[in-house]
Amino acid sequence: MCRRSILTNSRRSSRFLVLKPQIRPLGIGDLKVVKQTLERYVAGEAAHIENVLKGESKERKHRLFDRTEETVTIALETSEETERDTRPRSL
């Protein structure tokens, strides 16, 4: 809501329309302020902290690398057994 006033300039016969706004409170209520402070970081909560100055920009790239290594070993074992009788033969 605005209050209108008309001002007249004494030197000239022109008129100026001036709007004067009226500010009224919408309502009254209770102000509830919640403040939170950080006591400490818990392990696993912050993985990386890096200081950045005002006007400076930092970029950090992450690469997820998943490697599967497969080792195949083939072992072949051959054994041969030979028996000889070294006793002299009797005739």
C-alpha positions in Angstrom: 0.0 0.0 0.0 1.4 3.4 -1.0 0.5 6.8 0.2 0.3 9.3 -2.6 1.5 12.9 -2.3 1.5 15.6 -4.9 4.2 18.2 -4.7 4.1 21.5 -6.5 7.2 23.3 -7.6 6.9 27.0 -6.9 9.1 28.2 -9.8 7.2 26.2 -12.4 3.6 25.2 -12.4 4.5 21.5 -12.9 3.4 18.9 -10.5 5.3 15.8 -9.2 3.7 12.6 -8.0 5.6 11.1 -5.1 4.9 7.7 -3.8 5.7 7.0 -0.1 5.5 3.3 0.7 4.2 2.3 4.0 5.7 -0.8 5.6 3.6 -2.8 8.0 4.6 -6.0 9.7 2.9 -9.1 8.2 2.8 -10.9 11.5 4.6 -11.4 14.8 6.1 -14.8 15.7 8.9 -16.4 17.7 12.4 -16.4 16.3 14.2 -19.7 16.7 17.9 -19.7 16.1 19.8 -23.0 15.7 23.5 -22.8 15.9 25.8 -25.8 15.0 29.5 -26.1 15.8 31.7 -28.9 14.6 33.5 -30.6 17.4 35.7 -33.0 15.4 35.8 -35.2 12.4 35.0 -38.8 12.8 37.2 -41.3 10.9 35.7 -41.9 7.4 33.8 -38.6 7.5 36.3 -36.5 5.7 38.5 -38.3 3.1 40.5 -35.4 1.8 40.9 -31.8 3.0 42.7 -29.2 1.0 43.0 -25.4 1.6 42.0 -23.2 -1.3 42.5 -19.4 -1.2 39.9 -16.9 -2.3 40.1 -16.4 -6.1 41.9 -19.8 -6.5 40.3 -22.8 -8.0 41.4 -26.4 -7.5 40.4 -29.5 -9.5 40.7 -33.0 -8.3 40.2 -36.0 -10.5 39.4 -39.5 -9.3 40.0 -42.6 -11.3 38.5 -45.9 -10.3 40.8 -48.6 -11.4 39.7 -52.2 -11.2 42.2 -54.8 -12.2 41.7 -58.5 -12.3 44.7 -60.7 -12.5 44.4 -64.3 -13.4 47.3 -66.7 -13.2 46.9 -70.2 -14.7 49.6 -72.8 -13.8 49.6 -76.1 -15.6 52.0 -78.6 -14.0 52.6 -81.9 -15.7 54.6 -84.5 -13.8 55.8 -87.7 -15.4 57.6 -90.3 -13.5 59.0 -93.4 -14.9 60.4 -96.2 -12.8 62.6 -98.9 -14.1 63.9 -101.9 -12.0 66.9 -103.9 -12.9 68.2 -106.9 -11.3 71.9 -106.6 -10.9 72.5 -110.1 -9.5 74.4 -112.4 -11.7 72.3 -115.1 -13.3 73.0 -118.7 -12.3 73.1 -121.2 -15.1 
